[in-house]
Amino acid sequence: MIMLGFIFGWPRRIRKLRKRWDRLREKSLKKRGLVKKTALEKLDMTEQKLKTLEEQRITRLDRSRLAREVDLDLTEIKAMLKATPDEIVQATQASMRQQQKQQAVQ
């Protein structure tokens, strides 16, 4: 019974998330410039969540929420690494404009 939990349960999902994180980290280290910097920053933030999942005992609800957040973060980083440099520049400019609008409203 313990073996089935190891194969199909939460430890397997956490191992898969860690494996995806490792692969994305290797890919981001091969990139250059703004893409590399941004991807590594996001991966560092995601690693903190992964460490929480691996090391701390938390409730099922929190564990599933945190695992979903990590999954979404990794998907976002993967899309960022696949994007062309022009798309990344446009996305950063759009986010800067949005931040300026929010500051103007406040």
N, CA, C and O atoms as CSV, one atom per row, in Angstrom:
chain,resi,resn,atom,element,x,y,z
A,1,MET,N,N,0.806,-1.199,0.000
A,1,MET,CA,C,0.000,0.000,0.000
A,1,MET,C,C,0.851,1.266,0.000
A,1,MET,O,O,0.527,2.242,-0.676
A,2,ILE,N,N,1.931,1.242,0.756
A,2,ILE,CA,C,2.808,2.410,0.811
A,2,ILE,C,C,3.413,2.664,-0.555
A,2,ILE,O,O,3.585,3.817,-0.953
A,3,MET,N,N,3.736,1.609,-1.275
A,3,MET,CA,C,4.338,1.755,-2.591
A,3,MET,C,C,3.379,2.423,-3.571
A,3,MET,O,O,3.802,3.232,-4.397
A,4,LEU,N,N,2.097,2.092,-3.485
A,4,LEU,CA,C,1.121,2.718,-4.375
A,4,LEU,C,C,1.016,4.209,-4.112
A,4,LEU,O,O,0.880,4.994,-5.051
A,5,GLY,N,N,1.076,4.608,-2.856
A,5,GLY,CA,C,1.056,6.027,-2.531
A,5,GLY,C,C,2.274,6.745,-3.077
A,5,GLY,O,O,2.179,7.891,-3.516
A,6,PHE,N,N,3.400,6.087,-3.051
A,6,PHE,CA,C,4.635,6.667,-3.577
A,6,PHE,C,C,4.561,6.834,-5.093
A,6,PHE,O,O,5.040,7.825,-5.644
A,7,ILE,N,N,3.947,5.837,-5.767
A,7,ILE,CA,C,3.879,5.867,-7.228
A,7,ILE,C,C,2.796,6.808,-7.729
A,7,ILE,O,O,3.019,7.546,-8.689
A,8,PHE,N,N,1.630,6.797,-7.097
A,8,PHE,CA,C,0.492,7.538,-7.615
A,8,PHE,C,C,0.110,8.768,-6.808
A,8,PHE,O,O,-0.712,9.557,-7.276
A,9,GLY,N,N,0.651,8.964,-5.651
A,9,GLY,CA,C,0.195,10.013,-4.763
A,9,GLY,C,C,0.908,11.344,-4.946
A,9,GLY,O,O,1.491,11.625,-5.993
A,10,TRP,N,N,0.843,12.149,-3.897
A,10,TRP,CA,C,1.437,13.486,-3.911
A,10,TRP,C,C,2.941,13.485,-4.109
A,10,TRP,O,O,3.458,14.351,-4.815
A,11,PRO,N,N,3.669,12.537,-3.508
A,11,PRO,CA,C,5.121,12.556,-3.742
A,11,PRO,C,C,5.489,12.471,-5.221
A,11,PRO,O,O,6.464,13.083,-5.656
A,12,ARG,N,N,4.716,11.719,-5.987
A,12,ARG,CA,C,4.981,11.616,-7.425
A,12,ARG,C,C,4.732,12.952,-8.111
A,12,ARG,O,O,5.528,13.383,-8.946
A,13,ARG,N,N,3.641,13.602,-7.764
A,13,ARG,CA,C,3.328,14.893,-8.381
A,13,ARG,C,C,4.402,15.925,-8.044
A,13,ARG,O,O,4.800,16.716,-8.899
A,14,ILE,N,N,4.859,15.913,-6.821
A,14,ILE,CA,C,5.897,16.856,-6.414
A,14,ILE,C,C,7.203,16.558,-7.151
A,14,ILE,O,O,7.903,17.478,-7.573
A,15,ARG,N,N,7.533,15.269,-7.306
A,15,ARG,CA,C,8.744,14.907,-8.053
A,15,ARG,C,C,8.653,15.368,-9.500
A,15,ARG,O,O,9.639,15.846,-10.061
A,16,LYS,N,N,7.472,15.227,-10.113
A,16,LYS,CA,C,7.284,15.665,-11.498
A,16,LYS,C,C,7.424,17.180,-11.613
A,16,LYS,O,O,8.020,17.679,-12.568
A,17,LEU,N,N,6.874,17.918,-10.636
A,17,LEU,CA,C,7.014,19.372,-10.663
A,17,LEU,C,C,8.477,19.776,-10.511
A,17,LEU,O,O,8.941,20.692,-11.189
A,18,ARG,N,N,9.205,19.098,-9.627
A,18,ARG,CA,C,10.621,19.403,-9.432
A,18,ARG,C,C,11.417,19.103,-10.706
A,18,ARG,O,O,12.331,19.847,-11.064
A,19,LYS,N,N,11.065,18.019,-11.378
A,19,LYS,CA,C,11.750,17.651,-12.614
A,19,LYS,C,C,11.506,18.708,-13.699
A,19,LYS,O,O,12.436,19.099,-14.405
A,20,ARG,N,N,10.257,19.169,-13.829
A,20,ARG,CA,C,9.952,20.242,-14.784
A,20,ARG,C,C,10.724,21.501,-14.447
A,20,ARG,O,O,11.248,22.173,-15.334
A,21,TRP,N,N,10.794,21.824,-13.150
A,21,TRP,CA,C,11.516,23.001,-12.701
A,21,TRP,C,C,12.994,22.886,-13.085
A,21,TRP,O,O,13.578,23.846,-13.588
A,22,ASP,N,N,13.597,21.725,-12.852
A,22,ASP,CA,C,15.006,21.512,-13.192
A,22,ASP,C,C,15.257,21.684,-14.687
A,22,ASP,O,O,16.225,22.331,-15.090
A,23,ARG,N,N,14.391,21.110,-15.497
A,23,ARG,CA,C,14.564,21.218,-16.954
A,23,ARG,C,C,14.427,22.664,-17.423
A,23,ARG,O,O,15.202,23.124,-18.261
A,24,LEU,N,N,13.449,23.376,-16.887
A,24,LEU,CA,C,13.285,24.776,-17.274
A,24,LEU,C,C,14.466,25.623,-16.814
A,24,LEU,O,O,14.861,26.564,-17.503
A,25,ARG,N,N,15.022,25.301,-15.670
A,25,ARG,CA,C,16.202,26.024,-15.181
A,25,ARG,C,C,17.387,25.820,-16.127
A,25,ARG,O,O,18.105,26.769,-16.442
A,26,GLU,N,N,17.587,24.586,-16.574
A,26,GLU,CA,C,18.664,24.316,-17.520
A,26,GLU,C,C,18.457,25.068,-18.826
A,26,GLU,O,O,19.406,25.614,-19.388
A,27,LYS,N,N,17.226,25.097,-19.309
A,27,LYS,CA,C,16.939,25.815,-20.556
A,27,LYS,C,C,17.128,27.317,-20.391
A,27,LYS,O,O,17.624,27.987,-21.297
A,28,SER,N,N,16.734,27.845,-19.237
A,28,SER,CA,C,16.864,29.289,-19.029
A,28,SER,C,C,18.329,29.703,-18.891
A,28,SER,O,O,18.687,30.827,-19.244
A,29,LEU,N,N,19.168,28.821,-18.388
A,29,LEU,CA,C,20.593,29.141,-18.274
A,29,LEU,C,C,21.255,29.238,-19.646
A,29,LEU,O,O,22.299,29.875,-19.783
A,30,LYS,N,N,20.665,28.618,-20.653
A,30,LYS,CA,C,21.207,28.687,-22.012
A,30,LYS,C,C,20.804,29.973,-22.730
A,30,LYS,O,O,21.434,30.355,-23.716
A,31,LYS,N,N,19.764,30.639,-22.244
A,31,LYS,CA,C,19.298,31.882,-22.875
A,31,LYS,C,C,20.211,33.041,-22.506
A,31,LYS,O,O,21.116,32.898,-21.684
A,32,ARG,N,N,19.963,34.182,-23.120
A,32,ARG,CA,C,20.767,35.369,-22.851
A,32,ARG,C,C,19.866,36.576,-22.603
A,32,ARG,O,O,18.707,36.607,-23.017
A,33,GLY,N,N,20.421,37.547,-21.930
A,33,GLY,CA,C,19.780,38.839,-21.766
A,33,GLY,C,C,18.592,38.839,-20.822
A,33,GLY,O,O,18.577,38.162,-19.794
A,34,LEU,N,N,17.594,39.629,-21.214
A,34,LEU,CA,C,16.407,39.856,-20.387
A,34,LEU,C,C,15.626,38.568,-20.141
A,34,LEU,O,O,15.079,38.362,-19.057
A,35,VAL,N,N,15.578,37.714,-21.143
A,35,VAL,CA,C,14.833,36.455,-21.004
A,35,VAL,C,C,15.439,35.614,-19.890
A,35,VAL,O,O,14.721,35.073,-19.050
A,36,LYS,N,N,16.752,35.510,-19.889
A,36,LYS,CA,C,17.439,34.709,-18.883
A,36,LYS,C,C,17.204,35.273,-17.488
A,36,LYS,O,O,16.898,34.536,-16.551
A,37,LYS,N,N,17.351,36.581,-17.363
A,37,LYS,CA,C,17.191,37.222,-16.055
A,37,LYS,C,C,15.775,37.038,-15.513
A,37,LYS,O,O,15.590,36.658,-14.357
A,38,THR,N,N,14.791,37.306,-16.344
A,38,THR,CA,C,13.397,37.204,-15.923
A,38,THR,C,C,13.026,35.760,-15.582
A,38,THR,O,O,12.369,35.502,-14.574
A,39,ALA,N,N,13.451,34.825,-16.430
A,39,ALA,CA,C,13.123,33.415,-16.193
A,39,ALA,C,C,13.758,32.916,-14.897
A,39,ALA,O,O,13.117,32.198,-14.129
A,40,LEU,N,N,15.001,33.289,-14.653
A,40,LEU,CA,C,15.676,32.846,-13.433
A,40,LEU,C,C,15.031,33.445,-12.183
A,40,LEU,O,O,14.933,32.777,-11.153
A,41,GLU,N,N,14.594,34.698,-12.271
A,41,GLU,CA,C,13.908,35.311,-11.122
A,41,GLU,C,C,12.611,34.573,-10.819
A,41,GLU,O,O,12.313,34.283,-9.660
A,42,LYS,N,N,11.838,34.267,-11.863
A,42,LYS,CA,C,10.573,33.560,-11.655
A,42,LYS,C,C,10.815,32.138,-11.157
A,42,LYS,O,O,10.061,31.631,-10.327
A,43,LEU,N,N,11.861,31.499,-11.661
A,43,LEU,CA,C,12.180,30.152,-11.202
A,43,LEU,C,C,12.603,30.157,-9.736
A,43,LEU,O,O,12.290,29.222,-8.999
A,44,ASP,N,N,13.306,31.192,-9.311
A,44,ASP,CA,C,13.699,31.284,-7.902
A,44,ASP,C,C,12.476,31.440,-7.001
A,44,ASP,O,O,12.411,30.841,-5.928
A,45,MET,N,N,11.506,32.250,-7.441
A,45,MET,CA,C,10.286,32.407,-6.650
A,45,MET,C,C,9.497,31.091,-6.594
A,45,MET,O,O,8.931,30.735,-5.561
A,46,THR,N,N,9.475,30.386,-7.718
A,46,THR,CA,C,8.766,29.118,-7.779
A,46,THR,C,C,9.454,28.064,-6.927
A,46,THR,O,O,8.795,27.193,-6.360
A,47,GLU,N,N,10.780,28.139,-6.834
A,47,GLU,CA,C,11.513,27.155,-6.032
A,47,GLU,C,C,11.116,27.222,-4.561
A,47,GLU,O,O,11.076,26.197,-3.881
A,48,GLN,N,N,10.824,28.419,-4.070
A,48,GLN,CA,C,10.396,28.549,-2.677
A,48,GLN,C,C,9.099,27.786,-2.431
A,48,GLN,O,O,8.934,27.140,-1.396
A,49,LYS,N,N,8.193,27.866,-3.382
A,49,LYS,CA,C,6.933,27.127,-3.250
A,49,LYS,C,C,7.181,25.617,-3.310
A,49,LYS,O,O,6.568,24.845,-2.573
A,50,LEU,N,N,8.088,25.213,-4.196
A,50,LEU,CA,C,8.416,23.793,-4.300
A,50,LEU,C,C,9.039,23.279,-3.009
A,50,LEU,O,O,8.722,22.176,-2.564
A,51,LYS,N,N,9.909,24.057,-2.415
A,51,LYS,CA,C,10.521,23.654,-1.149
A,51,LYS,C,C,9.463,23.489,-0.065
A,51,LYS,O,O,9.527,22.564,0.744
A,52,THR,N,N,8.498,24.388,-0.060
A,52,THR,CA,C,7.406,24.282,0.908
A,52,THR,C,C,6.654,22.974,0.709
A,52,THR,O,O,6.350,22.277,1.677
A,53,LEU,N,N,6.352,22.638,-0.547
A,53,LEU,CA,C,5.651,21.389,-0.833
A,53,LEU,C,C,6.468,20.177,-0.411
A,53,LEU,O,O,5.912,19.206,0.101
A,54,GLU,N,N,7.768,20.219,-0.616
A,54,GLU,CA,C,8.614,19.069,-0.333
A,54,GLU,C,C,8.888,18.886,1.157
A,54,GLU,O,O,8.940,17.756,1.642
A,55,GLU,N,N,9.062,19.972,1.875
A,55,GLU,CA,C,9.591,19.877,3.230
A,55,GLU,C,C,8.565,20.041,4.343
A,55,GLU,O,O,8.756,19.501,5.432
A,56,GLN,N,N,7.495,20.764,4.100
A,56,GLN,CA,C,6.557,21.049,5.185
A,56,GLN,C,C,5.297,20.208,5.066
A,56,GLN,O,O,4.858,19.860,3.970
A,57,ARG,N,N,4.736,19.897,6.207
A,57,ARG,CA,C,3.451,19.203,6.228
A,57,ARG,C,C,2.360,20.261,6.287
A,57,ARG,O,O,2.239,20.994,7.269
A,58,ILE,N,N,1.580,20.329,5.240
A,58,ILE,CA,C,0.501,21.307,5.162
A,58,ILE,C,C,-0.795,20.587,4.819
A,58,ILE,O,O,-0.782,19.421,4.425
A,59,THR,N,N,-1.902,21.282,4.971
A,59,THR,CA,C,-3.202,20.661,4.720
A,59,THR,C,C,-3.361,20.315,3.242
A,59,THR,O,O,-2.666,20.855,2.381
A,60,ARG,N,N,-4.277,19.418,2.974
A,60,ARG,CA,C,-4.508,18.997,1.588
A,60,ARG,C,C,-4.924,20.159,0.702
A,60,ARG,O,O,-4.478,20.271,-0.441
A,61,LEU,N,N,-5.762,21.005,1.223
A,61,LEU,CA,C,-6.231,22.142,0.443
A,61,LEU,C,C,-5.078,23.071,0.094
A,61,LEU,O,O,-4.942,23.482,-1.059
A,62,ASP,N,N,-4.254,23.402,1.065
A,62,ASP,CA,C,-3.103,24.267,0.809
A,62,ASP,C,C,-2.101,23.599,-0.126
A,62,ASP,O,O,-1.506,24.240,-0.991
A,63,ARG,N,N,-1.933,22.303,0.072
A,63,ARG,CA,C,-0.994,21.561,-0.765
A,63,ARG,C,C,-1.446,21.557,-2.218
A,63,ARG,O,O,-0.631,21.755,-3.119
A,64,SER,N,N,-2.725,21.336,-2.455
A,64,SER,CA,C,-3.224,21.323,-3.833
A,64,SER,C,C,-3.179,22.717,-4.445
A,64,SER,O,O,-2.855,22.868,-5.623
A,65,ARG,N,N,-3.504,23.741,-3.647
A,65,ARG,CA,C,-3.437,25.118,-4.150
A,65,ARG,C,C,-2.011,25.484,-4.531
A,65,ARG,O,O,-1.776,26.072,-5.586
A,66,LEU,N,N,-1.069,25.139,-3.675
A,66,LEU,CA,C,0.333,25.461,-3.919
A,66,LEU,C,C,0.871,24.683,-5.123
A,66,LEU,O,O,1.635,25.229,-5.919
A,67,ALA,N,N,0.481,23.422,-5.263
A,67,ALA,CA,C,0.913,22.624,-6.414
A,67,ALA,C,C,0.360,23.205,-7.709
A,67,ALA,O,O,1.050,23.214,-8.728
A,68,ARG,N,N,-0.852,23.680,-7.676
A,68,ARG,CA,C,-1.457,24.288,-8.862
A,68,ARG,C,C,-0.746,25.592,-9.219
A,68,ARG,O,O,-0.512,25.864,-10.396
A,69,GLU,N,N,-0.400,26.398,-8.218
A,69,GLU,CA,C,0.339,27.637,-8.461
A,69,GLU,C,C,1.689,27.346,-9.102
A,69,GLU,O,O,2.097,28.030,-10.040
A,70,VAL,N,N,2.380,26.330,-8.596
A,70,VAL,CA,C,3.683,25.959,-9.153
A,70,VAL,C,C,3.513,25.510,-10.602
A,70,VAL,O,O,4.303,25.885,-11.468
A,71,ASP,N,N,2.491,24.714,-10.859
A,71,ASP,CA,C,2.239,24.236,-12.215
A,71,ASP,C,C,1.982,25.395,-13.166
A,71,ASP,O,O,2.522,25.421,-14.272
A,72,LEU,N,N,1.165,26.353,-12.747
A,72,LEU,CA,C,0.884,27.516,-13.589
A,72,LEU,C,C,2.134,28.364,-13.807
A,72,LEU,O,O,2.371,28.848,-14.914
A,73,ASP,N,N,2.929,28.545,-12.761
A,73,ASP,CA,C,4.173,29.311,-12.893
A,73,ASP,C,C,5.123,28.654,-13.889
A,73,ASP,O,O,5.730,29.335,-14.715
A,74,LEU,N,N,5.250,27.338,-13.811
A,74,LEU,CA,C,6.142,26.629,-14.724
A,74,LEU,C,C,5.649,26.704,-16.163
A,74,LEU,O,O,6.449,26.807,-17.093
A,75,THR,N,N,4.335,26.651,-16.349
A,75,THR,CA,C,3.763,26.785,-17.688
A,75,THR,C,C,4.049,28.177,-18.254
A,75,THR,O,O,4.379,28.322,-19.431
A,76,GLU,N,N,3.919,29.189,-17.412
A,76,GLU,CA,C,4.199,30.565,-17.829
A,76,GLU,C,C,5.678,30.742,-18.202
A,76,GLU,O,O,5.996,31.402,-19.190
A,77,ILE,N,N,6.555,30.164,-17.425
A,77,ILE,CA,C,7.990,30.265,-17.698
A,77,ILE,C,C,8.333,29.534,-18.992
A,77,ILE,O,O,9.148,30.012,-19.781
A,78,LYS,N,N,7.717,28.388,-19.207
A,78,LYS,CA,C,7.957,27.632,-20.433
A,78,LYS,C,C,7.537,28.439,-21.658
A,78,LYS,O,O,8.246,28.462,-22.664
A,79,ALA,N,N,6.386,29.099,-21.570
A,79,ALA,CA,C,5.927,29.936,-22.674
A,79,ALA,C,C,6.880,31.104,-22.898
A,79,ALA,O,O,7.133,31.488,-24.039
A,80,MET,N,N,7.407,31.667,-21.822
A,80,MET,CA,C,8.340,32.779,-21.931
A,80,MET,C,C,9.623,32.342,-22.642
A,80,MET,O,O,10.169,33.086,-23.456
A,81,LEU,N,N,10.096,31.150,-22.336
A,81,LEU,CA,C,11.328,30.666,-22.957
A,81,LEU,C,C,11.127,30.347,-24.435
A,81,LEU,O,O,12.071,30.440,-25.220
A,82,LYS,N,N,9.918,29.977,-24.821
A,82,LYS,CA,C,9.636,29.686,-26.222
A,82,LYS,C,C,9.376,30.949,-27.040
A,82,LYS,O,O,9.470,30.923,-28.267
A,83,ALA,N,N,9.051,32.046,-26.373
A,83,ALA,CA,C,8.696,33.277,-27.064
A,83,ALA,C,C,9.914,33.886,-27.758
A,83,ALA,O,O,11.056,33.668,-27.354
A,84,THR,N,N,9.639,34.651,-28.808
A,84,THR,CA,C,10.717,35.353,-29.508
A,84,THR,C,C,11.076,36.615,-28.721
A,84,THR,O,O,10.269,37.084,-27.919
A,85,PRO,N,N,12.257,37.167,-28.934
A,85,PRO,CA,C,12.658,38.382,-28.207
A,85,PRO,C,C,11.699,39.556,-28.424
A,85,PRO,O,O,11.476,40.342,-27.503
A,86,ASP,N,N,11.129,39.688,-29.625
A,86,ASP,CA,C,10.186,40.777,-29.896
A,86,ASP,C,C,8.929,40.648,-29.040
A,86,ASP,O,O,8.424,41.647,-28.526
A,87,GLU,N,N,8.427,39.435,-28.884
A,87,GLU,CA,C,7.238,39.218,-28.060
A,87,GLU,C,C,7.508,39.564,-26.603
A,87,GLU,O,O,6.637,40.095,-25.914
A,88,ILE,N,N,8.703,39.264,-26.139
A,88,ILE,CA,C,9.056,39.545,-24.745
A,88,ILE,C,C,9.136,41.041,-24.507
A,88,ILE,O,O,8.666,41.531,-23.480
A,89,VAL,N,N,9.730,41.779,-25.449
A,89,VAL,CA,C,9.828,43.231,-25.315
A,89,VAL,C,C,8.432,43.844,-25.289
A,89,VAL,O,O,8.158,44.729,-24.479
A,90,GLN,N,N,7.550,43.382,-26.168
A,90,GLN,CA,C,6.178,43.895,-26.197
A,90,GLN,C,C,5.455,43.606,-24.891
A,90,GLN,O,O,4.720,44.457,-24.389
A,91,ALA,N,N,5.651,42.425,-24.338
A,91,ALA,CA,C,4.980,42.063,-23.093
A,91,ALA,C,C,5.488,42.905,-21.927
A,91,ALA,O,O,4.699,43.319,-21.077
A,92,THR,N,N,6.791,43.163,-21.875
A,92,THR,CA,C,7.331,43.984,-20.787
A,92,THR,C,C,6.861,45.419,-20.911
A,92,THR,O,O,6.563,46.061,-19.904
A,93,GLN,N,N,6.789,45.934,-22.133
A,93,GLN,CA,C,6.296,47.300,-22.324
A,93,GLN,C,C,4.827,47.405,-21.925
A,93,GLN,O,O,4.422,48.393,-21.312
A,94,ALA,N,N,4.034,46.407,-22.263
A,94,ALA,CA,C,2.618,46.421,-21.903
A,94,ALA,C,C,2.443,46.374,-20.391
A,94,ALA,O,O,1.581,47.062,-19.845
A,95,SER,N,N,3.249,45.573,-19.714
A,95,SER,CA,C,3.130,45.495,-18.255
A,95,SER,C,C,3.590,46.798,-17.602
A,95,SER,O,O,3.048,47.201,-16.572
A,96,MET,N,N,4.583,47.456,-18.194
A,96,MET,CA,C,5.028,48.740,-17.650
A,96,MET,C,C,3.940,49.804,-17.810
A,96,MET,O,O,3.716,50.609,-16.906
A,97,ARG,N,N,3.269,49.806,-18.958
A,97,ARG,CA,C,2.170,50.753,-19.178
A,97,ARG,C,C,1.041,50.515,-18.172
A,97,ARG,O,O,0.461,51.460,-17.637
A,98,GLN,N,N,0.744,49.257,-17.927
A,98,GLN,CA,C,-0.317,48.922,-16.982
A,98,GLN,C,C,0.052,49.388,-15.574
A,98,GLN,O,O,-0.803,49.903,-14.854
A,99,GLN,N,N,1.298,49.218,-15.178
A,99,GLN,CA,C,1.743,49.682,-13.866
A,99,GLN,C,C,1.663,51.198,-13.766
A,99,GLN,O,O,1.286,51.727,-12.721
A,100,GLN,N,N,2.010,51.902,-14.830
A,100,GLN,CA,C,1.937,53.356,-14.827
A,100,GLN,C,C,0.491,53.821,-14.698
A,100,GLN,O,O,0.222,54.802,-14.004
A,101,LYS,N,N,-0.438,53.140,-15.349
A,101,LYS,CA,C,-1.842,53.490,-15.237
A,101,LYS,C,C,-2.346,53.286,-13.817
A,101,LYS,O,O,-3.108,54.100,-13.297
A,102,GLN,N,N,-1.918,52.198,-13.196
A,102,GLN,CA,C,-2.337,51.934,-11.822
A,102,GLN,C,C,-1.786,52.989,-10.869
A,102,GLN,O,O,-2.479,53.410,-9.943
A,103,GLN,N,N,-0.560,53.415,-11.087
A,103,GLN,CA,C,0.017,54.446,-10.258
A,103,GLN,C,C,-0.688,55.787,-10.454
A,103,GLN,O,O,-0.849,56.547,-9.499
A,104,ALA,N,N,-1.110,56.083,-11.684
A,104,ALA,CA,C,-1.805,57.320,-11.961
A,104,ALA,C,C,-3.174,57.341,-11.282
A,104,ALA,O,O,-3.627,58.395,-10.834
A,105,VAL,N,N,-3.821,56.205,-11.204
A,105,VAL,CA,C,-5.127,56.105,-10.586
A,105,VAL,C,C,-4.999,56.330,-9.068
A,105,VAL,O,O,-5.869,56.942,-8.449
A,106,GLN,N,N,-3.927,55.837,-8.495
A,106,GLN,CA,C,-3.748,55.970,-7.045
A,106,GLN,C,C,-3.347,57.379,-6.734
A,106,GLN,O,O,-3.141,57.719,-5.569
